[in-house]
Amino acid sequence: MAARAYWQGQIRLALVSIPVEIYSATRSGATIAFRQIHEPSGKRIHYEKVVDGIGPVDPAEIVKGFEYEKGHYVLLEEEEIEGVKLESKKTLELTQFVDAHEVDAIYYDKPYYVVPADDLAEEAFVVLREALRRTRKVGLGQLALRGREYVVSLKPCGRGLVMETLRYADEVNKAQSYFREIADITPDEDLLDLATSLIEKKSGRFDAAEFHDRYVDALRDLIARKRRSKTGKVEVAEEEAPARGGSNVIDLMAALRKSLDKPGAEPKDAAGASPRATKSRAAGAKPPAKATAKAPAKAAPAKPAARRPAKKSA
């Protein structure tokens, strides 16, 4: 395998040990890197590591230190840090199995691909993978990676496994502190029907390749325009501030209806066909030459704002 393994060790399930390697499942996307420039001279700004009263120092003279009180440090050598004994540095022991939906998505951090380290490990690896798939469970354990120990999950992915590092409970802010001010109201049924129809109209199969970083594209365009500019300046369009404050029921009803009537291509499934066309073919009907968005039959005349349920106090 061309890529370099991020970690090598073993997965342990009771008395069974499986030698494995893990590889990063993601990579950094396209970004625009900026340098800090001294404008009068046009030259790059550099940073030096300095000591108060001494000035710039040799990198070879730098060690890690823990400040146990103001101005007092315990100095640690790299060998001493590496020498910390922790079984999870080389072994991922699966200590618990849970249903996948029991782990909230907010706890997931970074994914890694897990593969057997050699041919001898393949049989046990496949048995673990298929057992997880059959039980629809996610394995949990702890693993030390790059200076800290993580909670990790393990689940099947095609012919291999995916390991994901998880955040600890104290690393996740409690949602209640952000959501408590949201009023406990019951949405208008007609508005809910329209919103549901809009969601169904835009539903489709997820394809990550359909999305790209438009901000990077815009920055590249800006840089290209600046290079072509004879004055070194480009016109910057003013961005309109988004409207704030809640809309009344009539405005929301009109906006939802307008969204449903707005022409546009429907999302497509994996075979490249729209869900509506696929459904028509399944019923034996010919797909229409041109799909036309229709307002749902459930849509009722706009109701006056006074009929909207009153908000309860938070």
N, C-alpha and C positions, 0 to 999 in steps of 0.2 A: 504494500500500500504506500503510495507516494507521500501522503501527509505524515507528519510526525505525531506520534501518540501524545496526547495531553497528559495522560496518566496511565500507568501500568500496575496491575495488581490482581486481586482476586475478589470475586463475589462469593460470599459464604452463605449457604442456606443450611442451617443445622450442621450436620457433619459433612456436607458436600461443599467442596471448594472448586470454583471455576475460574481459571486464569483468563483475564480479559484485558482489553485495551480500550480506552475511550478517546474520542476525537471531538473537537468542537464542531457542533452542528450548524453554527452560524458564522458569518463573517461581516466585517464592516462594509456598509454600503458606500456608494459614491458620495463624497463630501467635498466641500470647497474649503481648503486650508488657507487661513490668513496669517500673515506675519505682522508683528508690530514694527512700524517704521518711524524713524525720526523725520518728521515732515520737512523741516528746513534743509536737511542734507539728502533725504531720500534713501538713507542707509538703514540696514536692519539693526534692531535693538537686541543686544545679547544679555544674558544673565550670568552672573558669576556667584559661586558660593564663597561667602566671606565670613570671617570671624570678627566680632567687635574688637577693635584695638589691634588687630593683626592684619586684616585685609584678606585677599584671595588665598585659598588654601589648595593643597594637592588633594585630588580625590582619594588617593591611597591612604590619606590620613583621616578619612571620615569613617566613623563607626556609628552603630545605632545606639540610642540611649533612651531610657524610660525616665521621665521626670516624676519622681515620687514626691517632691515638694519643690516650691519655687526656686529655680536655679540649681537644684541638686539632681543628679542623674545616676542611674545604674547603667553602665556601659556593657553592651552585649556584642560578642563576636558572631559572625555568620555561622561558624561551626557550632557554637553553643545553641543557637536557635534551631539549626538543623538537627541537633542531637536530642531535641525534645521527643520523648518516647510517646507515641500514640498509635494504637493498633490500627486506627482508621486511616493512617497514612498509606497503608498497603492493602487493607482489607475493607471491603464494603459488606458488612454483615446485615442481611435483611432480617429485621427484628419484628416487623409488623406488616400486615396486608390489609388494605382498605379498598372500598369501592371508589372508582375514579372521581365520581361526583362529590365525594365527601371532602376532597381537597379543593378549597376555593381557588379560583384562577389567580387571585391577587397574590397568593403565596409563591407561585411559580416564577423563577428568575431566569435561568439560562439552561438551554438544552445541549446534550452531548450524545453522540452516537456510541453505542457499546457493541464491540465485536469480540468473538473468541480469540484468544491470543495465539492459538495454534490448532492444528487438526485434532489433537487429542482432547481438546476442550470443547469441541463442537457438539458432541452428543449431549453432554450435561447442559450446555448452553441452550440447545434446541428444546430440551425437556423443560427447562425453566421458562423459556419464552412461551411455549404452548400451554403450560400449566397456568401462566398468568392470563393468556388469551382465553382459555376455557373457563376460568373462574371469574374473568372480567375484573380482576383485582389489580391494584398498583402496589408494588413492593416499596417499603420505606426503610431507610437506614441512615447512617452518618458516615461522611467521608471527609478526610482532611485534604484540602487542595490549596496550594499557594498561600500558605500563611494563616489559614483558618479552617475550622471544621464546619461543614455544611450538613443540613438535613437534605437528603436526596430521595427522589422517587424513581422507580424503574417500571417501564411498561413496554409491551411489544410494539415494534415498528417494522412492518414488512418482514424481512428475513432476520432482522436484528432486534436490538433493544434501544430505547431512548432513556437516558438518565437526565433528570432535570434537578438542578439545585433549587432548594426552597428557602424562602425567607423565614426567619424565626418569628414567633408571635410578637416579640417586642420591637420588631422592625416594621410592623404594619400598623399604621394609624387606625384607630377605631372609627368605623363608619358613622356611628351614632352621633359623634360630635359634629359631623358635617351635615347630616341629614335631619337632625332634630327639628330644624326650623321649617321644614317642608310640611305644609298643612295636610291633614288627613281628610281628603275629599274624595267623593265618588265621581268619576268622569261622566259627562253626558253620553248616553248610549249611542246617539247618532254620530257624535264626534268620534267615538271609539270605533264604530263601524267603518267610517271613512278612513281613519288612520290605519286600521287593520287591512283594508283593501289596498291602500297605498303600499304597505309593507309587502303584501302578497304580490303586487304588481312588480316590485323591484327585487323579489326573491330569486335566487339562483344558486348555482354551485360555486363554491369558493375557488378562485384561481389566483394565487399570489402574483403570477406574472402580469395580471391586468393592472397592477398598481406600480407606480414609480414615484420617486421623490421630485415633485414639481418645484419645490423650493430650490433645489440644486440647479434645475434647469433654468429657473428665473435668474439665479445668481450668475450662471454662465452667460446668459444673455446680457445681463447688466455689465459684466466684465468686458464682453465683446464690444458692446456699444461704447464703453468708456475708452477702449483702445482705439476705436475708429474716430472718436470725437477729436476735433482739432483744438477745442478749447479745454479738453480734459474734464468737461462737465456734461452731465446728462439730465434731462428733465425727469423729475420724479413725480408721478401722479399721486395726488392726495387720496388717501384711503378713507372711505366713508365710515363713520363710527356706526356700529350695529345698534339698532333700536333697542332700548331697554324698557322694561315694564311689561306686564302681561297684557295680552290682547283679549277683547271680549269674545263671547261665544260666536257672534255673527261674523266677526273678522276671521276667527279660526276656522269656522265652517267654510267660508268662502275660499280661504287659503288652501284647505285640504281638497276641496272640489277642484280648484284650479290645478293643483298638483296632479290629481288623477287624470284630468283632461289633457294635461301637457303631453304633446307627442314626443316619442323617444323610443329607442331600441330597448326591448326587454332583455333582461339578463339571460344568458345561455347556459345550458347544461354542459356536461363534459364532452358530449358528442357534437356541440356547436349549434344545437337547436334550442329555440326558446321553449320554456315550459308549456306555454299555450299550444304551440305547434306540435310538441310531443304528445300532449293530451289528445289533440285532434286526430293524430295518426293512430293512436291506440284505440280510438273509438271507431276507426274505419273511415273517417272523414278526410277530405283533402285539405291540406293547410291553406289558409287564406293567402291571397297574393300579397296583401298588405295588411298588417295588423293595425287595428284602430282601437285606441283606448276608449272605453265607455265608462260612464259613471255608474256605480253600483245601484241596483234596484232599490236597496234599502235606504238610500239617501233621502231624507225627508226635508221639507221646507225649513228654512232657517228659523230657529226659535229665538224669541227675545231674550236679551241678556238677563232679565229679571228672573227667568226660570232656572238659571244656573244655581246649583246647590250652594248654600252659603258656606264659606270657609270656617272650619273650627279653629279655635286657638291652638297654637302649638303646645 
